[in-house]
Amino acid sequence: MKLISPLLKPKPVKFTQNTDINISIFRRAFLLAGSSIGVSSPNPSVGAIIIDRKSGEIIGEGATREPGREHAEIVAIDSVKKRFPDDFAGRLADSVLYVTLEPCAHFGRTPPCSLAILQNNIPEINIALKDPSEKVNGRSIDALARAGRKVTVLDAGFLMEYFAEEVAFTLGPFLCVETLKRPMIILKWAETASGFLAPGSGSSGHISNEDSRTLTHRMRRLSGTTLAFPGSVRFDWPKLNFRDHLRDIRIRGETDSFFQSLQDGYLTNQVFFPSVHQQTTRLFLLPRVDSSWNQDSMENWIIQQKNMAEEYGRPLFAYLEKDSQAHDFYTGLMNAYSLDYQRAGSLEELLKILPSMEISSLLIEAGSRGVSTILEKNMADMAMVFTSPRDAFPDGITISAPARRKLGEMIPLSRYSLGENNPDTLRLYLSGDHFI
């Protein structure tokens, strides 16, 4: 494999692929990165571990801290210096660094991590994924290799086989903003055992059980921003809060998984989510204005969302400019109550605006039409499908056949059960080509 910096234009350098890689060390590094979710944003959530090259003992580790503070590699190096104050130079000179993303190569709010690695004489670096951002994009890998360091970068197949969930949850938001120029989209819905999302009347109430709903509240906080589609706004008047996220839940996976570890650690281990997304955003995509619904009720609901801002995060309203009636009605409301709002010509255009507002991860909760639209347009980076064992109604509305086929093309990840008696099933799906 050749990774060549376009700036330096060096001679090609060959890199070792997946030899002598300790999978358990990388798995722990990703768990450390999990503790940085929502803390490091808009920087990526990265974990780093330093081991003794001879014994394999972990001698230092860390995760990226808040913007402007130390990146994971620096935290790990500093932990070695703190643990071995009299011999840290010798320890680092005979060590191996595992890091979940290529170290930065530029001066920003902090100096480049690649420079710190060189200055501390770390001889061997194992990197899970190359940083695709314009400022890095292989430059650190190249600089380290040209300085005589042994550099290993995991290939895409190996990474997706062993660490698909880890990459999606810790690096997915950063990768989507850098490569797709929009937030990572996590599409969530619940359906009955027969695949119905709602009865024919359009409003279903709760399909999933209490544990599934608690997990949804956690995901709202984990993602930082939740988007409700117009159908949900029109029929359900959603709040998009996370009032029950601290309730204990019964979640069981088929195998030990990263997502399972995140949920297990949400309450019981302080390393997870110490201050995740203290400020969340509740984004509502407003429906078209017509005579079939009460505009006074819409105004009262919007005021309610504003009053919930202090406890559950700011409300952000958006509408698509398809008709002048919606423009006049919603703009008047937003200005009258000094609310944040965005106008866009399409959903795609709205998504492109969000990274400028430091929104890099978006949990979308939608009905059958919204779910079908996102899947058919290949916009879902991850899908979370809650399936109830019950048929709450004998007939109803499901997603389109093309959308169901698109879901079938995604990579199935771990399966989980939620609840005790007649548990719901949660299945995660990943669009692998959006990340690697």
Disulfide bonds with the S-S distance in Angstrom:
none
